[in-house]
Amino acid sequence: MNELLIIAPIAAVILLGRLLGTSGAVSPQTFRETNKILYWISIPALLLRLTVRANLDALGGWNLFFAVYGTYFLLPLIAFGIGRLFKEDRKRLAISALTSMRSNQVFMGIPAVSIAMGNPGLEALSLFLAMSLVGYHVISIASSQLVVTRELSVRSLLGTISKVVRNPMVCACLVGILCSSLGFREFPGWIDTTLEVLGDIGTGLALLALGASIKVVSLKGVFRSTWRDCTIKLFLHPLTLFLFFSLLPVEKTMMQVVVFCSAMPVAVNSLVVAQGMGMDEHYAAELIAVSTMLSVFTLPLWIRFLGI
């Protein structure tokens, strides 16, 4: 029952965002502007404040790195192989490779961890994001590009890396870790309060924006077309990480946060990547919508399994 109580507020706010978007009470333009505030100000402020305070020992040496990046390299191969067995076309195979590891870590992961685990969970999440975000973007985009074009463009790869290192969330995490490693573990009171206020506005807004951004699809037949990739994203991804951590142990809270975030649905910005790279964007939209709906039922299972 506790698992359902954790997920219920998340589902309720996502649904409210959907209702606000479809009813016209809040315009699509408002949500687009809201996303800019989240992307450039609120979430970076939250991550900066948390990484400065975080215990760097929770990174667990190289164990976290090898577990996370081992999973990132393995999942696109598995998704591609399964798709080939079912004779999917190349544009859809590229979506399978792209989404196999692209969890909605920010717009759904941060609010979910905040509700389920509080500040200790958020501190662990900020360290995880700082370590993983570059590889998260580069490996997922490179693997899908390799599938759809059968070649890996160095120029495109460098362009992706350039965009990632300028990502305000990546920069906030890296600056926070640098300050923490230098012994600067807390900002002056007024700066810390400013960052806290800016960060606090992000949790609810992120879930509302997520709800408004989901394209509702016809359920007739859509589960039949998406069940394989939903299973990979919602079950195989977190299970693979959990197995890696059984061999490469890290601090318990970090393990729980990383596995929990990997169980999040497909990231909404995967649709933008699909559109920009000429992949099957219709299938990407279906996968985002279905995995988000299913996660309402699968996340409580992972909360129970992980003992959160």
C-alpha positions in Angstrom: 0.0 0.0 0.0 2.9 2.4 0.8 4.2 2.0 -2.8 0.8 3.1 -4.2 0.7 6.1 -1.9 4.2 7.2 -3.2 3.1 6.9 -6.9 -0.4 8.3 -6.5 0.6 12.0 -6.1 2.9 11.6 -9.2 0.1 10.1 -11.3 -2.4 12.7 -10.0 -0.2 15.7 -11.0 0.7 14.2 -14.4 -3.1 13.7 -15.0 -3.8 17.2 -13.9 -1.2 18.5 -16.4 -2.9 16.5 -19.1 -6.3 17.9 -18.2 -4.9 21.5 -18.2 -3.4 21.0 -21.6 -6.4 19.3 -23.3 -9.0 21.7 -21.7 -7.2 24.8 -22.9 -7.0 26.2 -19.4 -3.3 26.4 -19.9 -2.0 27.0 -23.4 0.7 24.8 -25.1 2.9 28.0 -25.3 2.7 28.3 -21.5 4.0 24.8 -21.0 6.8 25.4 -23.5 7.9 28.4 -21.6 7.5 26.5 -18.3 9.9 23.8 -19.7 12.5 26.5 -20.4 12.3 27.7 -16.8 12.7 24.1 -15.6 15.6 23.4 -18.0 17.6 26.6 -17.5 16.8 27.6 -13.9 14.9 25.4 -11.5 16.4 22.0 -12.1 20.0 23.3 -12.4 19.5 25.2 -9.1 18.2 22.1 -7.4 21.1 19.9 -8.7 23.8 22.5 -7.9 22.6 22.8 -4.3 22.4 19.0 -3.9 25.7 18.1 -5.4 27.5 20.6 -3.3 26.1 18.9 -0.2 26.4 15.4 -1.4 28.7 12.8 0.0 31.2 11.9 -2.8 32.0 8.6 -1.2 28.5 7.5 -2.3 29.9 7.2 -5.9 31.5 4.0 -4.8 34.7 4.4 -6.7 34.5 2.9 -10.2 31.7 0.4 -9.4 28.9 2.9 -10.2 30.6 4.0 -13.4 31.1 0.4 -14.7 27.6 -0.7 -13.7 25.8 2.3 -15.3 27.9 2.4 -18.5 28.0 -1.3 -18.9 24.2 -1.2 -18.9 24.1 1.7 -21.3 26.3 -0.2 -23.8 24.4 -3.5 -23.4 20.8 -2.4 -23.6 20.8 -1.0 -27.2 22.4 -4.2 -28.4 19.7 -6.3 -26.7 16.9 -4.1 -28.0 18.3 -4.2 -31.5 18.7 -8.0 -31.4 15.1 -8.5 -30.2 13.8 -6.2 -32.8 15.6 -8.1 -35.5 14.1 -11.3 -34.3 10.7 -9.8 -34.9 11.8 -8.3 -38.3 11.1 -4.7 -37.4 12.1 -2.1 -40.0 15.3 -0.1 -39.4 13.6 3.2 -38.4 11.7 1.4 -35.7 14.8 -0.6 -34.6 16.6 2.7 -34.2 13.8 3.8 -31.8 14.2 0.5 -29.8 18.0 1.2 -29.5 17.4 4.8 -28.5 14.8 4.3 -25.9 16.1 1.2 -24.3 18.2 3.3 -21.9 16.6 6.8 -22.1 14.7 7.0 -18.8 12.8 10.1 -17.9 15.3 10.8 -15.1 14.6 14.6 -14.8 11.0 15.4 -15.4 9.7 12.3 -13.7 12.7 10.9 -11.9 13.5 13.9 -9.7 9.9 14.3 -8.5 9.6 10.6 -7.9 12.8 10.3 -5.9 11.9 13.5 -4.0 8.6 12.0 -2.9 9.9 8.5 -2.3 13.3 9.1 -0.7 13.6 12.8 0.3 16.9 14.7 0.3 19.2 11.7 0.8 17.7 10.3 -2.4 18.0 13.6 -4.3 21.6 14.0 -3.3 22.4 10.5 -4.6 20.5 11.3 -7.8 22.4 14.5 -8.4 25.7 12.5 -8.2 24.4 9.9 -10.5 23.3 12.5 -13.0 26.6 14.2 -12.9 28.4 11.0 -13.7 26.0 9.6 -16.3 24.3 12.4 -18.3 27.0 12.7 -20.9 27.1 9.0 -21.6 23.3 8.8 -21.4 22.9 11.2 -24.3 26.0 10.2 -26.4 25.6 6.4 -26.2 21.8 6.4 -26.9 22.0 8.8 -29.8 25.1 7.2 -31.3 23.6 3.7 -31.1 20.4 4.8 -32.8 22.3 6.7 -35.5 24.3 3.6 -36.1 21.1 1.5 -36.6 19.3 4.0 -38.8 22.2 5.0 -41.1 24.5 1.9 -40.7 27.4 4.3 -40.0 28.5 6.5 -37.1 29.1 10.1 -38.1 32.0 11.6 -36.1 30.7 15.1 -36.9 27.2 14.2 -35.5 28.8 12.6 -32.4 30.9 15.6 -31.7 27.9 17.8 -32.1 26.0 15.8 -29.6 28.9 16.0 -27.1 29.1 19.7 -27.6 25.4 20.1 -26.8 25.6 17.9 -23.8 28.5 19.7 -22.1 26.5 22.9 -22.5 23.5 21.4 -20.9 22.7 23.6 -17.8 21.9 20.5 -15.7 25.2 18.8 -16.6 27.1 22.0 -15.8 25.3 22.4 -12.5 26.2 18.9 -11.4 29.8 19.2 -12.5 30.2 22.6 -10.7 28.6 21.2 -7.6 30.9 18.1 -7.5 34.0 20.4 -8.1 33.0 22.6 -5.2 32.3 19.6 -3.0 35.6 17.9 -3.9 37.5 21.1 -3.0 35.8 21.2 0.5 33.3 23.9 -0.4 30.3 22.0 1.0 27.7 24.7 1.6 26.8 28.1 0.0 26.3 31.2 2.1 22.8 31.3 3.6 21.2 33.7 1.2 22.5 31.9 -1.9 21.5 28.5 -0.5 18.0 29.8 0.2 17.7 31.3 -3.3 18.7 28.0 -4.8 16.3 26.1 -2.6 13.4 28.4 -3.6 14.2 28.0 -7.3 14.6 24.2 -7.0 11.4 23.8 -5.0 9.3 25.1 -7.9 10.5 22.4 -10.2 8.9 19.2 -8.8 5.3 20.1 -9.5 5.9 22.0 -12.6 8.0 19.2 -14.1 5.1 16.7 -13.6 2.5 19.1 -15.0 4.6 19.7 -18.1 5.1 16.0 -18.5 1.4 15.4 -18.4 0.7 18.1 -20.9 3.4 16.8 -23.3 2.2 13.2 -23.6 0.4 12.5 -26.8 -2.6 10.3 -26.0 -2.7 7.3 -28.3 -5.5 4.8 -29.1 -5.0 1.8 -26.8 -6.4 -0.6 -29.4 -3.4 -2.5 -30.7 -0.8 -0.1 -29.3 0.2 -2.4 -26.5 0.7 -5.2 -29.0 3.2 -3.0 -31.0 5.0 -1.5 -28.0 5.1 -4.3 -25.4 8.7 -5.5 -26.2 10.3 -2.1 -25.9 8.2 -1.2 -22.8 9.3 -4.5 -21.2 12.9 -3.6 -22.0 12.6 -0.1 -20.6 10.5 -0.8 -17.5 11.9 -4.1 -16.5 15.0 -5.2 -18.3 16.8 -1.9 -17.8 16.5 -1.7 -14.0 17.0 -5.5 -13.7 20.3 -5.3 -15.6 21.5 -2.5 -13.3 20.5 -4.4 -10.2 22.4 -7.5 -11.4 25.5 -5.3 -12.2 25.3 -3.9 -8.6 25.2 -7.4 -7.2 28.6 -7.8 -8.7 29.8 -4.2 -8.3 28.2 -3.0 -5.0 27.7 0.6 -4.1 26.2 2.4 -1.2 22.5 1.2 -0.7 20.8 4.6 -1.3 22.8 5.1 -4.5 21.8 1.6 -5.7 18.2 2.2 -4.9 18.1 5.6 -6.7 19.9 4.5 -9.8 17.8 1.3 -10.3 14.6 3.3 -9.4 15.4 6.0 -12.0 16.2 3.4 -14.6 12.7 2.0 -14.1 11.2 5.3 -15.2 9.3 5.5 -18.6 10.9 6.6 -21.8 12.1 10.2 -21.7 9.8 12.6 -23.5 12.7 14.3 -25.4 13.3 11.0 -27.2 10.6 12.2 -29.6 12.6 15.3 -30.5 15.7 13.1 -31.2 13.6 10.7 -33.3 12.2 13.6 -35.4 15.7 15.2 -35.9 17.3 11.9 -37.0 14.6 10.7 -39.3 13.5 7.7 -37.2 10.0 6.4 -36.6 8.6 9.4 -34.6 5.1 8.0 -34.6 6.3 4.9 -32.8 8.4 7.0 -30.5 5.4 9.0 -29.4 3.4 5.8 -28.8 6.3 4.3 -26.7 6.5 7.4 -24.6 2.8 7.5 -23.9 2.4 3.8 -23.2 5.5 3.4 -21.0 4.4 6.4 -19.0 0.9 5.0 -18.4 2.4 1.5 -17.6 4.9 3.0 -15.2 2.1 3.9 -12.8 1.7 0.2 -12.2 5.3 -1.0 -12.6 7.0 1.7 -10.4 5.2 0.4 -7.2 6.7 -3.0 -7.9 10.2 -1.6 -8.1 9.6 0.4 -4.9 8.6 -2.8 -3.1 11.5 -4.8 -4.6 14.1 -2.2 -3.7 12.8 -1.7 -0.2 12.3 2.0 -0.6 
